[in-house]
Amino acid sequence: MKLIRSGSWLRVFSSALIALLPGAGHSANGATSAATKPEVRSASALIVDATSGEVLFERQPKLITPIASITKLMTALVVLDALQPLDEVITIKADDRWKGKGAFSHIPNGTKLTRGDLMRLALMASENLAARVLARNYPGGMSAFVHTMNVKAKALGMTQTKFDDPSGLSSANLSTARDLVKLINAASRQSIIRDYSTSPSYEVRLAKRPFVYRNTNLLIGRGDWDIAVQKTGFTNDAGQCLVMQTTIDGRLVDMVFLNSFGSLTRTADARRIRRWMEAQSLPSVVSAGAVGTK
């Protein structure tokens, strides 16, 4: 099992390599020709027909890499599996906080939010403290929660996946594009996760004042996209990440983009795939053949 932890140097190298791959261009009128592969710039990508399981596009789908806040989809599944009441009010305590990367939060100590509020903020705004509080208020606490995440991954057939924390800040949270398609499909079967992850914005009261959180996915709220479930992620090790289930040209598809460089690349890759799908009848499998694919 080959593990690649990729920093910025690898993303830049991957971009340069991908740019040299044959068939990376577009036709003169800007549309992608039938013989052209989509100009996807994420180091690992997988596009799958969500109904049939047919692979439509793949690039290094077996690459094991940190997944950042994509983790929070599993966090939500574990909370829902435990049947913990979403209307239960939870008080944010000093013990919920930590120091280091991702520690900043707009939520002050003493804030009272429901479990449903915390889950929505974790899914749509990628609020790390919210994910941590959900885990700490699970039966058995944080360690039991993370253990259950890994048990759930195994049950879903995510054989190359490991979870180390509920937020995704840990670089030991690892997976592959192939495994994450299984996570997307499991999440899509939960109406609460579909609703919460695709909320364009959500208002809560923090320190007795209203505060509006915005969805971290720039495609949410756009009238030309029909997104059923989604999650973004970013750490220095994971790069920019995006998973989602969406309908393109009447076809329900799962999209996974991992280790993108630049804050806009993951959504740009989604747009490129969409244009490519709309421009042609897809073959069963198109592989970019990037270095390291097995």
N, C-alpha and C positions, 0 to 999 in steps of 0.2 A: 504494500500500500504506500504510494508515494505521496508525501506531504509537501506542499509548497506554501510557504507563508510569504506573501508577496507584499513588498513595500512599494514606494513610488517608483524606484528604479526599474522594477519588473514591469510595472504598468506602462512606463514609457517605452521600454524595450518591446513589450508585447504589441503596443500600438504601431511601432515602426515595422515590426515583422508582419503584422496583419496588413499594413498598407502595401506590402510588397507581394501579397498573395495574388495569384491569378484570378481574374474575374471579380475584382473588387470595385470596379467602376460602374458608372451608370450610362445609359444611352444618351444621345444628344438632346433629347427632349426632356431629360430629367427623370424619366421613369426607369425602373429597373427592368431590363430585358429578361426574357424567359431563361436565357442561358447564363445569366449573371447571378452570382451569389450575393446575398445582402451584405452591405458593408458594416457588419457588426463589429464593434470595437471593444466589447467586453472580453476579458481573457477566457471566460467560460460562459457558454450560453446554451440554452436548450428550449426549443419550441415544440410543443406536443399538442396534438388534437385531444382535448379533454374528454371527448366522448369515446373515441376509438382507441386512444393510446398511440396513434401513429406519430412517429417522429417526423417533424416537418423541417427542422433545422437543428444542427448541433455543432458545437465547438467545444472540445475538451470537456464533455459532460461528466467524465469520471474524475476530474481534477478535485482533489480534496483541499479545501481552503476555508479560512475563517468566514463566517457568514453574518457577523455583526447583528443588527437588530431584526433580521429575518427570524432570529430566535424567538421573538415575541409571539409569532403565530403558534409555536409549540407551548409557550407559556399560557396563552389563552385556552388552548385545548385542554391542558392539565387542569386549569381552574374549572372549566365547564364539566369535565369528567368527574370532578369531585362533588358536583352538585352544590357548591357553596352559593348561598343566596346573593344575588347581584345587588339587592337593595340593602344589604347589611352595611352600616356606616362604620368606617375604619378611620381611626385617628392617626395622623402621621406623627411619628415620634423621632426623637434625636437618634435613637438606636437604628432607625431605618437608613440613616445617612452614612456615607463613607467618604474617604478622601481619594483624590486621584482622578484619572480620566473619566469623563462622563458624569462626574459627581454633581455638576450644577443642575439645579432645578428651580423652577419658579414657585414650587409648592413649599410654603413655610411650615415649620414644626407647629403642631397643634391644629392643622387643617383637618377638617372632617369631610371625607368623600366616601361615596358608596363604592363597593367592589366593582360595580358596573362602570362608574366614573373612571376608576383606575384602569380598568381593562380598555375602555375606549381611548383614554389618553395614551396608553402603551401602544395600541395598535395604530391609531391614526396620526398621533403626534410623536410617536417613538419616545415617550417620556420614560427615562430609565428608572427614576425613583418609583414611579407607579408600578413598573414590573417587579422591582425589588420588594415593594410593600405587599404585592399580591403573593409573592413566594413566602415571605416571612409570616403571613397570616394563613398559611396552608397547614393542615394537620401534620405535625412533626416538624414544621418550620422549613427553613431554607434547604437543609441537606436532604430532607425527605422530598421536597419539591423537585430538586435537580435530579435525584434518583428516579423519580416518576417520569420526568421528561425523557430520560434515557430508556426507560422501560417502554414508554409510549412510542418512541422512535423505532425500537426493535419490533414492536407489534405492527407498525405501519410498513415494515420491510425496509427501513432506512438503515441499511447495513454498514454504510460508510459515514455515519453521523455520530457525533458525540457532543453532549451539552455539559457545560461547566458552570454556567450561571443563567439566570432567567432573563437578563436584559440583552445579552449579546456583546457586552463590553469585553468579556474574556476572549482572548485570541485562541483559547482552547475549545471554543464552540466551533466545531468543524462539520462540514458536510460537502456534498457534491450537487451539481445541478440535477442529476438523475434522482437523488434522494429528495430534493426539495420539491420536485413535481409531486411526489407522494404527499408531502406536507401540504402543498397548495390544495390538492384534491380533498384531503381530510378537512382542512379549514373551510373549504367551500361548502361542505355539507352542514356547517353550523351557521344558521341564519344570523345569530348574534355577531359572529366574527365577520360575516359579510357586511352587516350593517355598520358595525363599529369601525372596521378598517377602511371603509369608503366614505366616512363622514367628512365633508369638506372642512368643517370647523365645529368646535364645541366649546361652550361657555361654562365655566365653573366659577365659584366664589373662592377667592384666595385672599386671606387677611381682610375679610369683609368687603372686598371689592370684586367686581366681575372681571374675569380674565378669559380671553378668547384664544384657544389653541387652533392652529391651522394644520391641515394634512401635509405631511412631508412629501407626498407624491404629487408632482406638478401636473399630472394628467387627471387627477381627481377633480371633478367639477366641470371639466370641459365637455361641452355638448356633443363632441364628435367621438367620445370614447364611452364604451359601455363596459365598466369594470365591475366584476362580481366580488372579488376579494383581492387584496394587495398588501404588500409590506415593503418598505424601503429599509436600507441599512447602510451604515458607514462606520468604519474604524480605519486607522492607518494601515493595519495589516490586511483587512478585508477589502479595502477600496470601496467604491460606491457599488451598492447591490440593489437589485429590484426583483421581486417576484410578484406575479399577478395572474389572475384568470380573467380573460376578457373575450368579447365576441368581435371577430373580424370577418367581414364579408359573410355574415350568417353562420360562422364557424366558431364554436367555443374552444379557446386555446389556452394552455398554460404557458407562461413565459418566465424564464429564469435568466437573469443577467448578473454575473458575479465578477468582482474585481475589475470594475470599470474605473478609469481615471477621469478626473474632472467631474464637477457636480452635475453637469447636464448630460453626460454621456449615456447614463442608463436609460433616461427617458428618450434620448435621441435614438438609441438602439431599438427601443420599442416602436418608435415611429418608422424607422427604416424597415423593420420586419413587417409592420402593417402595410407599408407601401409595396413591399415585395410580394406579400400575399395577395394583395388586391390586383397586382399587375399580371398575375400568371396563374396557371394551374400547377400546383406544387407536385414535384416528385415525392416519393416516399421518404427519402433521406437525402439531405444535402449536407455534406461535412466540409468545414473550412480547412481541415487537415493541418491545424496548427501544431507546432512542435510540442511533443509531450503527450499527444493523444494516444491512447492505447485501445 
